[in-house]
Amino acid sequence: MFNYYLKLGWLSIRTNPWLSLLMVAAIGTGIGACMTILTVNHAMSSNPIPQKSEVLFHVQLDSWEAGEPGPDGYNPPDQMTYRDAIALQEEAPAFRSVANNRSGLVLEPEGGDENPYTVDIRNTWADFFPMFDLPFLYGSGWDESADENREAVVVLSRELNDRVFGGENSVGRTVRMSGINFRVVGVIDEWLPVPKYYDVTNGAFNLPEEAFIPFTFAIEQDLPRNGNTNCWKPVDGEGRDAFLNSECAWIQFWAELRNEEEEAAYMSWLNAYVEEQKVLGRFPRPLNNRLNDVMEWMEDRQVVEDDAQVMLGLSFLFLVVCLLNTIGLLLAKFMRKTGDISVRRALGARRSDLFLQHMIEAGLIGLGGGVLGLGLTWLGLRGIEVLFGDFVEHLVHLDWQMMLTAIALAIVSALVAGLYPTWRAMQIMPASQLKTQ
Amino acid sequence: MLSMQNISMVYRTDTVETHALREFSLEVGEGEFVAVTGPSGSGKTTFLNIAGLLEKFTAGKYVLDGKDVSSLSDADTSKVRNEKIGFVFQGFNLIPDLNVFDNVDVPLRYRGFNGAERRRRIERVLDMVGLASRPKHLPSQLSGGQQQRVAIARALAGEPRFLLADEPTGNLDSSMAMSIMELIRSINEEGTTIIMVTHDPTLADMAGRNVHIRDGRVSDMSSDMQLADVANG
C-alpha cells in the first residue's frame, strides 16, 4: 500500500500544483534558514578530533597576579609562560605533550620569479604530529633529536608544498625562510581541524599553519611570535632571555593522557610543581590548575558564541512560522478532498488507511521542501561566505550528514504540520458528502 | 439477509431534534431487488446510509448477513463495507484524478488483493458494464451514463452481496437511465441483492418489491414476493 499511497500523494500534488508549490516553498524557506545557521553551528561545535578528543588535554596553570583579574577574569590564563611550558615539556609525566605557539616567517622562493611572502608558522615539538594525528603526504614529522639539537627542519602543509615545489615530494629539499635554510622532513596531507582546537586563543576558526618548525630552534633563533601575549607584570630587563624568564603567557600547552590514572598523576605533578614555584615566590593565586579535554576546552572557550545559539533559536522559530503556514495550506488542501475521502470511506477505507495516505502526501511535500531547502541552504552559505569572507570559507560547506539532516528535518516538519489537517479530514462523516457531490 | 428492527435516527443540534427514521423496520431477503421510494425528506437516504454503514443510528438493531452490525468498530465497519456492500450514487462519485481502471481499483486495494487478482476483477467488471476499451479514460472524458457504469463496475469489483443505489439514474437522461436500470436488473438476476432509492415510480416498478417511506417510517409495501416483515408491526 505504501507505493499506492505514494502514487496518490504525487497525483494529489499534481492536481493542485500551485497550492503544493506554496507548501514546498514555505517548508523550503524554513529549512533553508534553519539549515544555514545549523550548518555553521554544526561546523563550529563539531568534534575536531573525535578519535582522541578524550585523551588530549589542554593544560592551564594559574600563574596570574593575586587579586587582579587576568585575561580571562579570575580563571587561569589560557596560555602558559615559557618557564612553565619548558618545565612541563621536560619533566611532567605525560604520554605525550607539546608546548607550541604561533609564528610567522618570510619565505624566499628560489629563482627570484616570485616575491618573498609571509608564511604562518607553528613552533612545536616532535610529539605534535602523532599527538594530533596529522596525516602525511610525504615523509613524516621530525624526531626528538631534532628538538634536542635545535635543528632547522620543517614540515610543510600540502598547499605550501604545492606552491613552493609544485606538489612534488620535497622531503630532503631546502626551503629558505627569513634567511634560514630549513630542510623539509615531511609534507602533511589535507588537514583542516574545525575548530582549530590546539590554538583557539589565536582564532578558533583560523586555518592551520602552513609550516611547522621545532619550538627549540625558534627559541634559539629568537624567531618572531605572532600570537597573543599576556603579561601581568613588566618584563624584568631587555632581550630574549628576559622575556623568556618573565610572567608573560604566550604558549599553548597540550598533553596526551591515555587514562584516568595518567590524568590523576599528571594533575598531582602540576599541583606539586605549582606548590614548588610558590615557595620560589611565583603563583600568588590559590592553587587552580586545570586539565580540559578537547570538547571541554571548546565549551570553556565558548567557541560557539551565545549569539550563534540565539541565531539558531531564531531560525528554528522561523521554521515554526513556516510550518504554521504549511498547516493552514494543508488544511485547505485536505478539506477540499472531503469528497475523495468520503468515497474511499464508503468503499472500505479505514480511517487509519486514509490517515496514512495523507501523511505520506504530507511527507512528499516535506521531501520537496527539503530539496528546495537544501538549495536555499547552499545559497545562504554562499551569502555568509560573501559577507564574512575567508574567515568562514572552510566552515560553510554542506556535508552528507547535514544534507540528510535537512531532508529528514523537512519530512518530519511536514509530517508534524500534516497531523492536524489529516486528523480534521478524518473526522468527516462520509454520508454528509456523498449525497452532495 | 438484511434485517432492521425499530431503527431510530435522530439528528440533534442545540435547539432542534430531527427524527429522520422512527422505529423503522425492514427485512430484505437474499437476491431481492427492493426499490425504496418516498417524498423528499422522508428518510430514504438516511435509511440507505444506515444500511450501508455510513452512519450510526440512534437506536434499534441491524443485522446484516447474519451479523449484528449495530456497534462495530471503525475498522470492522470498513471491512464489512468493503467486502459485502457496493455503492452506486446519484452523482457517480468517481475520483476525478484517477482513470477508469484506477477508480475501479479503489475498493480492491483496501481488500488487499494482489496485482494480478485486481487486474482480473477490474477487467471482468469493465467488460460487464461495456467499458473494457476505456480503462485509461479519466471520468471527465466520459458521458454521464458511462461514468455511472464505471461507478457500478467499481461497486461490483469486490463481488459484494449487496448493492445499494441512491437515485442511480437521477443525473441521466431517460435513455441512459433505462440502460443503467437494465444493467442493475441484470446484476440482480445474477444473485446480488439490490436496494435502490428512487423517486421515479417507473424505475421503482422495475424492482421486485417497492417500499414506500413517509416521515421516517415504512408506510406501504407492495411485492410479487412474500414480505418477510412489516414495518411498525
Interface residues (C-beta under 8 A of the other chain):
Chain A: M1 Y4 L11 S12 R14 T15 G339 D340 S342 V343 R344 R345 A346 L347 G348 A349 R350 R351 S352 D353 M429 P430 A431 L434 K435 Q437
Chain B: T45 N49 G52 L54 E55 D74 A75 S78 K79 R81 N82 E83 F87 F89 Q90 G91 N93 L94 I95 D97 L98 V106 P107 R109 Y110 R111 R154 G158 D166
